[in-house]
């Protein structure tokens, strides 16, 4: 197969994948049950959905004891998550606000897990 054919095949595959419907799922909630502007924004945007996946994964790993030496207690992590959810929800559908909220929480969770940034 020539380089050109290989490139065209790859681009065709990528283009086809982009036409597939995105899964209606964010890690922390069911998109089929999205009720708020924030939840709809997260479900409708792959970047926000990915940030939600990352945040939820880090959070659940920390509170389940999946980190050997966390720098925060489970109670502290849960309190920080509650605060984060309030800040996130206050963003409504504002993309930049949501990215900022998620980024700050991911940084906190990484620090709480002892990984830092």
N, CA, C and O of each residue as an XYZ file, in Angstrom:
468
protein
N       0.852     -1.165      0.000
C       0.000      0.000      0.000
C       0.903      1.235      0.000
O       1.873      1.293      0.756
N       0.594      2.200     -0.827
C       1.417      3.399     -0.910
C       1.146      4.302      0.285
O       0.141      4.152      0.980
N       2.051      5.235      0.510
C       1.896      6.187      1.610
C       0.635      7.015      1.411
O      -0.092      7.305      2.362
N       0.389      7.390      0.160
C      -0.800      8.205     -0.131
C      -2.075      7.418      0.168
O      -3.004      7.951      0.775
N      -2.125      6.166     -0.251
C      -3.297      5.323      0.021
C      -3.487      5.121      1.512
O      -4.609      5.163      2.016
N      -2.398      4.904      2.209
C      -2.453      4.722      3.649
C      -2.972      5.981      4.342
O      -3.782      5.906      5.266
N      -2.492      7.139      3.880
C      -2.938      8.406      4.457
C      -4.420      8.629      4.193
O      -5.159      9.031      5.091
N      -4.860      8.368      2.957
C      -6.275      8.533      2.622
C      -7.149      7.585      3.431
O      -8.231      7.964      3.880
N      -6.687      6.367      3.615
C      -7.437      5.400      4.410
C      -7.561      5.866      5.860
O      -8.631      5.766      6.460
N      -6.476      6.370      6.412
C      -6.486      6.873      7.786
C      -7.423      8.056      7.916
O      -8.221      8.115      8.851
N      -7.336      9.010      6.981
C      -8.220     10.180      7.025
C      -9.679      9.783      6.861
O     -10.558     10.369      7.493
N      -9.937      8.808      6.030
C     -11.297      8.315      5.834
C     -11.843      7.705      7.126
O     -12.991      7.940      7.503
N     -10.999      6.921      7.796
C     -11.400      6.309      9.057
C     -11.704      7.367     10.109
O     -12.719      7.292     10.801
N     -10.812      8.359     10.226
C     -11.012      9.435     11.205
C     -12.283     10.199     10.886
O     -13.071     10.499     11.783
N     -12.488     10.516      9.619
C     -13.695     11.237      9.219
C     -14.956     10.451      9.552
O     -15.945     11.024     10.010
N     -14.925      9.150      9.326
C     -16.075      8.308      9.650
C     -16.334      8.283     11.146
O     -17.483      8.313     11.588
N     -15.271      8.228     11.916
C     -15.422      8.196     13.372
C     -16.050      9.486     13.884
O     -16.817      9.471     14.847
N     -15.725     10.588     13.243
C     -16.288     11.867     13.677
C     -17.777     11.966     13.395
O     -18.475     12.752     14.035
N     -18.271     11.182     12.450
C     -19.685     11.207     12.120
C     -20.523     10.354     13.055
O     -21.747     10.477     13.084
N     -19.874      9.496     13.813
C     -20.602      8.651     14.756
C     -21.162      9.496     15.885
O     -20.518     10.458     16.303
N     -22.328      9.170     16.383
C     -22.860      9.939     17.502
C     -21.996      9.760     18.741
O     -21.502      8.669     19.025
N     -21.828     10.842     19.459
C     -21.060     10.776     20.703
C     -21.873     10.043     21.750
O     -23.097     10.175     21.785
N     -21.217      9.271     22.606
C     -21.956      8.574     23.646
C     -22.566      9.572     24.616
O     -21.939     10.577     24.952
N     -23.780      9.303     25.067
C     -24.452     10.187     26.006
C     -24.039      9.875     27.420
O     -24.862      9.457     28.234
N     -22.793     10.070     27.716
C     -22.312      9.671     29.021
C     -21.223     10.616     29.499
O     -20.295     10.954     28.765
N     -21.361     11.020     30.715
C     -20.281     11.693     31.421
C     -20.051     10.844     32.662
O     -20.977     10.193     33.147
N     -18.856     10.842     33.169
C     -18.517      9.913     34.248
C     -19.357     10.090     35.504
O     -19.653      9.115     36.195
N     -19.740     11.313     35.802
C     -20.398     11.539     37.083
C     -21.922     11.521     37.016
O     -22.579     11.585     38.055
N     -22.495     11.435     35.825
C     -23.953     11.401     35.721
C     -24.375     10.843     34.363
O     -23.572     10.768     33.433
N     -25.636     10.456     34.264
C     -26.206      9.907     33.035
C     -26.720     11.062     32.177
O     -27.623     11.789     32.590
N     -26.150     11.231     30.990
C     -26.547     12.341     30.118
C     -28.003     12.243     29.675
O     -28.615     13.258     29.343
N     -28.561     11.045     29.665
C     -29.972     10.899     29.310
C     -30.862     11.571     30.353
O     -32.025     11.874     30.086
N     -30.306     11.799     31.540
C     -31.061     12.427     32.621
C     -30.573     13.842     32.912
O     -30.914     14.412     33.948
N     -29.774     14.416     32.004
C     -29.252     15.773     32.203
C     -30.419     16.737     32.366
O     -31.352     16.738     31.562
N     -30.360     17.557     33.413
C     -31.479     18.439     33.711
C     -31.094     19.913     33.758
O     -31.951     20.779     33.581
N     -29.839     20.205     33.989
C     -29.421     21.598     34.161
C     -28.636     22.064     32.933
O     -28.140     21.243     32.162
N     -28.523     23.385     32.754
C     -27.699     23.886     31.647
C     -26.257     23.371     31.735
O     -25.634     23.087     30.712
N     -25.737     23.251     32.945
C     -24.376     22.741     33.128
C     -24.272     21.302     32.642
O     -23.350     20.967     31.899
N     -25.186     20.464     33.044
C     -25.156     19.060     32.632
C     -25.302     18.924     31.123
O     -24.617     18.109     30.505
N     -26.185     19.712     30.526
C     -26.344     19.665     29.069
C     -25.069     20.113     28.373
O     -24.664     19.517     27.375
N     -24.431     21.162     28.891
C     -23.178     21.650     28.291
C     -22.108     20.570     28.345
O     -21.381     20.370     27.372
N     -22.004     19.873     29.470
C     -21.004     18.811     29.627
C     -21.294     17.666     28.661
O     -20.381     17.143     28.022
N     -22.539     17.284     28.557
C     -22.904     16.167     27.673
C     -22.755     16.524     26.199
O     -22.470     15.652     25.377
N     -22.944     17.790     25.857
C     -22.900     18.223     24.464
C     -21.494     18.545     23.971
O     -21.300     18.763     22.776
N     -20.513     18.578     24.866
C     -19.167     18.978     24.473
C     -18.170     17.883     24.862
O     -18.015     17.588     26.047
N     -17.501     17.284     23.892
C     -16.555     16.198     24.203
C     -15.427     16.620     25.145
O     -14.981     15.817     25.965
N     -14.964     17.853     25.042
C     -13.889     18.314     25.938
C     -14.381     18.370     27.379
O     -13.692     17.923     28.296
N     -15.572     18.918     27.573
C     -16.112     18.998     28.934
C     -16.433     17.609     29.476
O     -16.221     17.331     30.656
N     -16.940     16.749     28.615
C     -17.235     15.382     29.040
C     -15.954     14.664     29.461
O     -15.949     13.910     30.434
N     -14.873     14.902     28.724
C     -13.587     14.298     29.075
C     -13.079     14.823     30.420
O     -12.565     14.060     31.237
N     -13.226     16.123     30.639
C     -12.829     16.691     31.940
C     -13.666     16.099     33.066
O     -13.156     15.841     34.156
N     -14.956     15.885     32.800
C     -15.830     15.273     33.801
C     -15.372     13.847     34.094
O     -15.338     13.428     35.251
N     -15.021     13.105     33.051
C     -14.513     11.740     33.218
C     -13.260     11.726     34.089
O     -13.152     10.926     35.019
N     -12.315     12.615     33.782
C     -11.060     12.676     34.531
C     -11.310     13.017     35.999
O     -10.763     12.383     36.902
N     -12.143     14.024     36.217
C     -12.423     14.465     37.586
C     -13.080     13.357     38.389
O     -12.672     13.073     39.515
N     -14.087     12.739     37.815
C     -14.795     11.672     38.527
C     -13.866     10.495     38.808
O     -13.910      9.915     39.893
N     -13.029     10.140     37.841
C     -12.105      9.028     38.041
C     -11.136      9.281     39.179
O     -10.920      8.419     40.031
N     -10.555     10.471     39.187
C      -9.631     10.826     40.270
C     -10.345     10.842     41.620
O      -9.833     10.326     42.614
N     -11.524     11.437     41.637
C     -12.299     11.541     42.881
C     -12.623     10.150     43.440
O     -12.365      9.871     44.611
N     -13.185      9.290     42.603
C     -13.586      7.972     43.090
C     -12.382      7.119     43.491
O     -12.477      6.313     44.417
N     -11.269      7.287     42.814
C     -10.056      6.563     43.209
C      -9.603      7.010     44.592
O      -9.214      6.188     45.422
N      -9.656      8.319     44.835
C      -9.228      8.834     46.145
C     -10.145      8.384     47.273
O      -9.672      7.932     48.315
N     -11.448      8.504     47.074
C     -12.360      8.174     48.182
C     -12.508      6.672     48.402
O     -12.974      6.238     49.455
N     -12.112      5.881     47.409
C     -12.223      4.426     47.573
C     -10.971      3.821     48.193
O     -10.908      2.611     48.416
N      -9.982      4.652     48.472
C      -8.756      4.142     49.051
C      -7.791      3.612     48.016
O      -6.873      2.860     48.344
N      -7.993      4.005     46.744
C      -7.136      3.528     45.677
C      -5.780      4.212     45.607
O      -4.962      3.882     44.749
N      -5.538      5.153     46.497
C      -4.254      5.859     46.540
C      -3.542      5.442     47.824
O      -4.116      5.521     48.910
N      -2.319      5.008     47.701
C      -1.577      4.488     48.859
C      -1.359      5.532     49.947
O      -1.594      5.253     51.123
N      -0.914      6.724     49.575
C      -0.608      7.751     50.570
C      -1.189      9.102     50.162
O      -0.453     10.004     49.762
N      -2.518      9.242     50.264
C      -3.106     10.528     49.901
C      -2.665     11.619     50.885
O      -2.352     11.334     52.040
N      -2.644     12.857     50.415
C      -2.254     13.972     51.281
C      -3.461     14.584     51.982
O      -3.304     15.434     52.858
N      -4.662     14.157     51.602
C      -5.905     14.660     52.200
C      -6.721     13.481     52.727
O      -6.582     12.357     52.244
N      -7.568     13.744     53.716
C      -8.459     12.695     54.209
C      -9.637     12.550     53.254
O      -9.901     13.433     52.438
N     -10.335     11.435     53.365
C     -11.526     11.216     52.544
C     -12.547     12.323     52.808
O     -13.179     12.816     51.874
N     -12.710     12.712     54.059
C     -13.668     13.777     54.397
C     -13.286     15.097     53.723
O     -14.155     15.828     53.248
N     -11.985     15.399     53.684
C     -11.528     16.633     53.029
C     -11.775     16.582     51.519
O     -12.181     17.577     50.918
N     -11.530     15.435     50.921
C     -11.737     15.278     49.485
C     -13.226     15.397     49.154
O     -13.599     16.037     48.172
N     -14.071     14.779     49.978
C     -15.520     14.867     49.743
C     -16.014     16.307     49.891
O     -16.855     16.755     49.112
N     -15.504     17.022     50.870
C     -15.902     18.426     51.064
C     -15.450     19.276     49.873
O     -16.194     20.136     49.403
N     -14.241     19.034     49.394
C     -13.740     19.772     48.238
C     -14.563     19.454     46.991
O     -14.795     20.335     46.163
N     -15.004     18.210     46.851
C     -15.816     17.825     45.693
C     -17.179     18.501     45.751
O     -17.693     18.946     44.724
N     -17.766     18.582     46.937
C     -19.048     19.268     47.090
C     -18.913     20.735     46.710
O     -19.777     21.288     46.029
N     -17.831     21.361     47.152
C     -17.563     22.757     46.810
C     -17.365     22.908     45.303
O     -17.892     23.840     44.694
N     -16.610     21.997     44.709
C     -16.380     22.027     43.266
C     -17.695     21.924     42.508
O     -17.918     22.682     41.564
N     -18.566     21.006     42.900
C     -19.836     20.828     42.199
C     -20.689     22.095     42.251
O     -21.368     22.432     41.281
N     -20.654     22.786     43.369
C     -21.385     24.059     43.480
C     -20.801     25.095     42.521
O     -21.541     25.800     41.834
N     -19.471     25.182     42.478
C     -18.818     26.126     41.567
C     -19.102     25.750     40.118
O     -19.409     26.610     39.292
N     -19.000     24.471     39.821
C     -19.264     23.998     38.456
C     -20.686     24.331     38.035
O     -20.909     24.860     36.946
N     -21.632     24.027     38.883
C     -23.031     24.265     38.545
C     -23.364     25.744     38.421
O     -24.272     26.118     37.680
N     -22.630     26.591     39.147
C     -22.835     28.039     39.042
C     -22.385     28.573     37.678
O     -22.771     29.673     37.284
N     -21.581     27.804     36.966
C     -21.112     28.212     35.633
C     -22.222     28.167     34.595
O     -22.127     28.823     33.557
N     -23.269     27.402     34.864
C     -24.283     27.223     33.834
C     -23.649     26.558     32.630
O     -22.956     25.550     32.772
N     -23.876     27.103     31.451
C     -23.333     26.530     30.222
C     -22.090     27.276     29.737
O     -21.672     27.090     28.594
N     -21.497     28.111     30.581
C     -20.323     28.897     30.199
C     -19.101     27.979     30.080
O     -18.578     27.492     31.082
N     -18.665     27.757     28.857
C     -17.573     26.830     28.582
C     -16.300     27.177     29.354
O     -15.724     26.316     30.019
N     -15.862     28.434     29.267
C     -14.608     28.835     29.919
C     -14.688     28.659     31.431
O     -13.726     28.216     32.058
N     -15.815     29.000     32.009
C     -16.009     28.841     33.448
C     -15.936     27.357     33.826
O     -15.317     26.997     34.828
N     -16.566     26.508     33.027
C     -16.549     25.074     33.303
C     -15.139     24.494     33.184
O     -14.725     23.686     34.015
N     -14.407     24.907     32.154
C     -13.029     24.434     31.998
C     -12.188     24.854     33.199
O     -11.408     24.060     33.724
N     -12.349     26.103     33.631
C     -11.596     26.594     34.798
C     -11.941     25.793     36.051
O     -11.049     25.410     36.809
N     -13.229     25.539     36.272
C     -13.653     24.792     37.461
C     -13.084     23.371     37.437
O     -12.542     22.898     38.436
N     -13.209     22.703     36.306
C     -12.680     21.338     36.197
C     -11.165     21.309     36.354
O     -10.628     20.446     37.048
N     -10.480     22.239     35.718
C      -9.018     22.266     35.798
C      -8.557     22.448     37.237
O      -7.640     21.764     37.692
N      -9.190     23.364     37.948
C      -8.828     23.589     39.352
C      -9.079     22.328     40.191
O      -8.267     21.980     41.049
N     -10.193     21.651     39.945
C     -10.502     20.451     40.725
C      -9.547     19.306     40.383
O      -9.128     18.567     41.274
N      -9.206     19.153     39.122
C      -8.252     18.110     38.734
C      -6.901     18.376     39.392
O      -6.247     17.449     39.871
N      -6.490     19.623     39.415
C      -5.219     19.968     40.069
C      -5.288     19.641     41.565
O      -4.342     19.083     42.120
N      -6.404     19.986     42.218
C      -6.573     19.671     43.636
C      -6.516     18.155     43.862
O      -5.814     17.684     44.756
N      -7.258     17.396     43.048
C      -7.310     15.949     43.229
C      -5.948     15.298     42.988
O      -5.576     14.353     43.683
N      -5.216     15.802     42.014
C      -3.861     15.281     41.794
C      -2.969     15.571     42.994
O      -2.194     14.717     43.424
N      -3.086     16.781     43.527
C      -2.307     17.139     44.717
C      -2.731     16.273     45.914
O      -1.890     15.794     46.675
N      -4.034     16.085     46.064
C      -4.543     15.277     47.184
C      -4.093     13.825     47.091
O      -3.972     13.135     48.104
N      -3.848     13.369     45.866
C      -3.409     11.980     45.679
C      -1.900     11.845     45.856
O      -1.363     10.737     45.843
N      -1.219     12.979     46.022
C       0.222     12.959     46.186
C       0.969     13.056     44.883
O       2.199     13.012     44.875
N       0.253     13.188     43.765
C       0.902     13.270     42.461
C       1.385     14.678     42.158
O       2.406     14.858     41.494
N       0.661     15.669     42.637
C       0.986     17.046     42.266
C       0.712     17.252     40.802
O       0.054     16.424     40.172
N       1.196     18.325     40.254
C       0.996     18.603     38.822
C       2.292     18.725     38.124
O       2.323     18.957     36.916
